[in-house]
Amino acid sequence: MNKDGSIGFSARLTEKLRADHADKISDFTTTEYIVLKSVNEIGIFLYYAGTNGWLVLKDKDGKTIDEYTVVK
């Protein structure tokens, strides 16, 4: 939410993504493949607005996508 109480950009984007793909979701389960454009789109689609997919999405060993991409 914005300071004035209105819905922020990220929340509006989340609602739009979910509405656009509503026909592919049943009982909180995807029923068809859903193609999204970025890691962050996946994060907000799954976990809602303001989620950083690079830090939230992890492999079976708990390693984030960010850890795979950052050169140290």
C-alpha positions in Angstrom: 0.0 0.0 0.0 1.1 3.5 -0.6 1.2 6.1 2.2 -2.2 7.5 1.1 -3.8 4.0 1.4 -4.0 3.3 -2.4 -2.7 0.1 -3.9 0.9 0.3 -5.0 2.3 -0.6 -8.4 3.7 -4.0 -7.3 0.4 -5.0 -5.8 -1.5 -3.9 -9.0 1.0 -5.9 -11.1 0.5 -9.0 -8.9 -3.3 -8.7 -9.3 -3.0 -8.3 -13.1 -0.7 -11.3 -13.4 -3.0 -13.5 -11.3 -6.1 -12.3 -13.2 -4.4 -12.9 -16.6 -3.6 -16.5 -15.7 -6.7 -17.3 -13.6 -7.8 -19.8 -16.1 -4.7 -21.8 -15.5 -5.1 -22.0 -11.7 -7.5 -24.2 -9.8 -7.5 -24.7 -6.0 -4.2 -22.8 -5.6 -2.5 -25.2 -8.1 -1.4 -24.4 -11.7 -3.2 -26.6 -14.2 -1.2 -25.5 -17.3 2.2 -24.0 -17.9 2.4 -20.3 -17.1 5.2 -18.3 -18.8 6.4 -15.2 -16.9 9.0 -12.7 -18.1 11.4 -12.4 -15.2 12.5 -13.9 -11.8 10.8 -11.0 -10.0 7.5 -11.6 -11.9 7.7 -15.2 -10.7 8.3 -14.0 -7.1 5.4 -11.6 -7.0 3.1 -14.1 -8.8 3.8 -16.8 -6.2 4.4 -14.7 -3.0 2.7 -11.4 -3.8 3.8 -7.8 -4.2 7.2 -6.6 -3.1 8.9 -10.0 -3.2 12.4 -10.2 -4.6 12.4 -13.5 -6.5 16.2 -13.5 -6.7 16.4 -13.8 -2.9 13.3 -15.9 -2.2 13.4 -18.7 -4.8 15.9 -21.4 -3.7 17.1 -24.8 -5.0 16.8 -28.0 -3.0 20.0 -27.1 -1.1 18.7 -23.7 -0.1 20.9 -21.7 -2.6 19.2 -18.6 -4.0 19.2 -17.6 -7.7 21.1 -14.5 -6.6 23.9 -16.8 -5.2 24.2 -18.5 -8.6 24.5 -15.2 -10.5 26.8 -13.0 -8.3 30.5 -13.3 -9.1 32.6 -13.2 -6.0 
